[in-house]
Amino acid sequence: MKLTRIEVFNFRKLRRARLDMSGKQTLLVGANNSGKTSAMKALRKFLKDRGGIDTRDVTASNWPEIERIAAVWTKEGEADLSPFLDQLPFLDVWLHADTSELHHVAHLIPTLTWTGGLLGVRLRLEPKNGADIKAQYLAAREAAQELQPGGATASGFALWPRDIREFLDKRLRDLFELNAYLLDPANFSMTGPVEPHPLPSLSEGIGANPFAGLIHIREINAQRGFADAGDSKGDDDETNSATSRKIASQIQPYFRKHLDPETNPTPNDVKALEAIHDAESTFNDRLKDGFAKAIEELETLGYPGGLNNPKLSIATQIKPVDGLDHPAAVQYDISGDKSGVKLPESYNGLGFQNLISMVFQLMRFRDDWMQVGKFKSQVVAPDDRGIEPLQLVLIEEPEAHLHVQVQQVFMARAYKVLRNHEDLEKEDSAFTTQLVVSTHSGHIAHTAAFEELRYFKRELPGHGVVPTATVANMTGLFGADTETRRFVKRYLLSTHFDLFFADAIIVIEGAAERILLPHLIQNHYPDLAVAYLSVLELGGSHAHRMKPLIEALELPTLIITDLDAVAQVGKKSAQPCYGAAQTTANHVLKTWLPKLAEIDTLMAGPPNKLCHTDAARPIAVAYQTPQEVTQGAQTQTITPSTFEDALALANTEVVKNAAKAERACRMTRAFAKSINEAKAPEDLAKAFFDLLDKNPEKAAFALDLLYVEDIKALRAPPYIDKGLTWLAGQLKGGEVAK
């Protein structure tokens, strides 16, 4: 048995979102505020807590429609609550079960013809039995109007409730509850838009907890309450004991469930209990002797002595768990030898505390589920159905406090820890474990299989609704193109998993762009400087291989590439010019954007023209196009051939200043010499092209420019300026350039 799909509706940023579940572990990735937390909270509130939903959990863009529906309610008319309930949060859960698991899922089978396969359940908010939402809302409104006939005052004061939102702010939890309904597996589709499946006619609710005895759900949330030693607000503070995640606070419940010698004692337990009894007797004898004089002195007061008054005695009672009830119950040996120097766990680094604590929790989740040790004898619930066939573990942001290597170690081990049990390690095990992890860390995403990633993508602002999010499934993204899939996976594993957390993507050609682009952005494009940009260095011959992934992410993407003109005869690189029957060797321009090969066509149109796909895909390409260059007394339109000559043509004074340094490379000096000697722009462009065609030192040239006194004087070439300006507009909600 396993969870196949979870669809979230009307919950926070997830108005309609589909989360396909991997068989083992599923990683939720995406930029900040993209909906990952919304998904984790939805799983918690619908599946684990089975409630606790309030008005803040309703997707913000739904409230105008909710207000419109409630505004037409009248005392006389019958209120159809279906449209109203359709705007409130609900969750569809699809799981796969075999006929051998019929005894677990009998209550979820929709028809008598079911022979194994998919089962669907909807969990939704609906009025509690006897709760007349319409009547109570109208009564509250009428009472407010009687006390304040004129409505809101000039200053805006009005009695509660001014609208249905304000009414539900106070009454939602009192009036609503979760209820579950069966879905028809015939309506399930692997693809297609995320739409609510219709409930079968005459459907009846089956209660708020249809997965009791079926799914064992546990969670490690992001707020783990760690603190440095000496911090009075740390986990050792009694007020924080309920949320503490240190091992010292976790070992007690684990001990009580699985190890307590007083529960069904074994021969070894008897020995331990006898030793505790002997220690208790010895300690009591010492207490009796030590307090004897003090008690005698108290009795001289006439109390508690006397014939009818009880005698005062002092004794101790040692429980096995008492020895674990202190902050130093867990210690680390730091001596490295036999000296036995130890410190409490709070004196260790936060990262190590977090790692050990999370792994211990996973062990505890597994052992609780498998009823390890003495826990089995404590399961006495009358409706107990044995061990649930499926365990779902939710982990939110495990990277907190962990450095990079430990993040990767944790994710590589987490699922193995959850399956480290003799009944779980078997290939034909009847028990399934599924792990869901939300993360902001590219290093954690790096450890997962590409097919296990679920990318949460923000809908760009400017569409007339409150921003929401959707989910992209990375499985099957490249179809049958195994070569491209292999390239992208290996490239991302070696370099750039951070693009799953970026606000925008910039694809560049080579090292020079990588060195200088951050400085250009920092000094001249403030909107981009504060954004999280993922820069991919791919080159014109490989960038097109990222097309399926970039289009699936739907992030604003700027591809900065070279025109790469080649002559018709000989197919050698050529200086771009009109009427020479040149073509481009750049695969991006030929096969992706704008799907043109002729240099004359690529250079035509307005200067610095941007090519793009359509309004639904914010992707643009910037390549060298004609730019005005002034040399001496002449100004001409020149088309550069690479980033380096375009940059030099736009920053002649900066290049000359960089060449004055003793450390300047040969190429920088040659560029400066050409600037000083060229008579006309076309001569300068020809000199630059010849230099770049003969063993260019591109990275060294870019590094020389970093040495100039005023780096702010360096400006982007016109084609890159146009592209970066477009990208900044996309992040501000602008339209895709035409």
C-alpha angles and dihedrals in degrees: 000000000000143000110258105180141356121197120195122203130189094350115136110292092354106083091157117358133158121207113190109200124226117224094247115009133003122196120205109209134172144114124296114292092015098126105268092121090047089057094049092047091049091053090048098047097042101036108023108026094025092210143012093119116150138174093278088065093060113098105261094227090060095066098082090056092045090052091048092052094048093045092068095051113117134179093245102045126078109247115223101212095190096090089045094051091046088066094054124084120281136163131214116206121194120189135174121228135171126228088252087068094053092117089061098047104030091115091055099051109114098199139016089243093067110126102176132296131083126018124184131202129181120206112196143163115254137157117284117248109288094010108131101196095182095050095046093048093049091046091052091048092049092050091051092049092050091055094041107027095173095054122223118011124238089265091055099256115147135163121252126301107035092164142352092274092058091045092052092045086073104026109034096096092043096050104033136060138173120265130177130225131187119246127211111250088209088074093056116111127179092216137025134078122323103257130155111259113234115252114242113260116271091017115174127201119253098199138271097285110049091152097060108134089009108072125033104205125194132167142199107196128202096253101078098160101227121165139174121259111277094029105129090205095056130108093285089068109101091223089064098045093103093061099032116129100187116121090241089066094042102049094069097063089041090051093049093049102041113015112025106134091208090066111082094332120224122205089267090049090053090056091050093048091048090052090050090050092051091048090048092051092048092049092047091053089052091048091049091051095043096049096040096099093043092052092047089053091051091051091058086070089066093249136122087004123081135092098284101032123090120250118247116238133170122214139152132228116207117205119191092239092052091080090063096048100098137076094253095053087110115049138172123224106228098170099090088207139051096289090097098220106172137175132195116261092253088069091063124088117282091239094056091045090052095047095048092042095052093046090049090051090052089051090049092049090052095046093046089052094047091043092233120194117342096349091090092064090053094058099097102143110142092227094046111146096187122248116351111244093224132049119195115193121190120199120184119204100334089182093079108126092353122122119224101269093047091050089058093044091052095050092045090054106032098086092041090055091052090053098042096116131100092242092049102044094065116102091226094046115152090217125082129199122200122184124200118192128182115200146168092199123105088196092061091045086050091066095054128085111257090241091058094063122102111191118211110207126192119229106238116250121249098066097108096255136088107273114267134170142237132199128238120205112218092202113108093004094139098038114202094343096108094167094059092042090053092048095049094046093049093044092052092045090055100041131354121036086135091083087081088066100039131113091216141357129232118192114200138183107233155325098308093057090045091054100044106029095076090055093047090051095044094051104036111020108054095173091057093041091066094044127090103248124187110208115201117196102205111136127224095282096060110024092090089063088070091058098104093048096044092048091049093051091052091205119150101268130189118193111202107193142153128261090229097195117196128190120247091233115061093358090245124151112274139189105261114253139149124262096019096108090240124166133197124251091200111116093202092058093043101043108020118021125039091347093223129130106182114094092211090058094044092051095045125100130035116350115271093012115183121221119210144167111237141304092276093060117052095206125132136174125214120195136160112294131167113301131180114254127186119204119170109321095337132088119194139165109253130182112211122212102215142016091261099056091040089054093046092048090053095044108036095148093049091051092050091050092049091051092059092071117098090229093056114129125239094259094052091050091047091050091051092047091053091050090053096045106036115104098198138020092254091054090051092049091049091050092050092049092051091049092051091047092060115064097306120206095215099160092044090051091052091049091051089057089057089064096061114115096237109038089177089071089068110097130193117253111261095256092052092043089055091049096047091047089053091049092050089052091052092055089052092052099263126157121268109266116257 
